């Protein structure tokens, strides 16, 4: 295994230089045969949360005001670090060709918005599948040395498989669920505005062109702009907020059909013996945009 590439910042870095380097990147869309995965560790030693930024996130994702932090909010705060990961020398492919496939969030402890946090991002996994390559990276926040929040994101690069790539890791289990409404299901109709991509981009810093306008999305083969997957996740958690504990939970999400802008969708939430299940589906209810399960930790 090659030496780990380590990068440290006093706080989250600026997004602007990272985006310039993303567009100028000469990395391939798929790692070539024989590619070696170089572990990468990024650290922001002191991150302070902004109340005004949090209010904007709540507004964009439809999260009701509450004393505790929305479960997916810290992903948006970490986005500048994610961009630094994607442009790091050891990350093997272009970020603009990647698809967000799966996501796991673990909220271990309630987070005090006034307390500084240590943020780290770690990457060391490339996994081969029948359809392409999967890349896992892990984001963690610590408060006074204690892990309070963790996320594992899986990105997907579609393409021809190399014969061998060094590095790997276990595949997280798929989410098994029915999309048919259960007894006691809460159903919310989501009106998704045309400017949703711009609004979430401003709060997260993720200005990927597929999320902004129909014209920029068409450059990458989409008929319309596509909502950020993490906006869809955050919006569904906002709709289900009254059903969710504020700590000690794990949220597993699989992203399915794109959510085009503008459009409508249904958010369905129902209780199960072990927690809460959530689905975002088309207005006809016949196809999933995302499938999510929320479970108690431990």
Secondary structure by P-SEA (a helix, b strand, c coil): ccccbbbbbcccccaaaaaaaaaacccccccccbbbbbbbbbbbcbbbbbaaaaaaaaaaaccccccccccaaaaaaaaaaaaaaaaccccccccccccccbbbbbbcccccccbbbbbbbbbbbbbbcccbbbbbbbbbbbccccccbbbbbbbbbbccccccccbbbbbcccbbbbcccccbbbbbbbbcccaaaaaaaaaccccccccccaaaaaaaccccccccaaaaaaaaaaaaccccccccbbbbbbbcccccccbbbbbbbbbcccbbbbbbbccccccccccccccccc
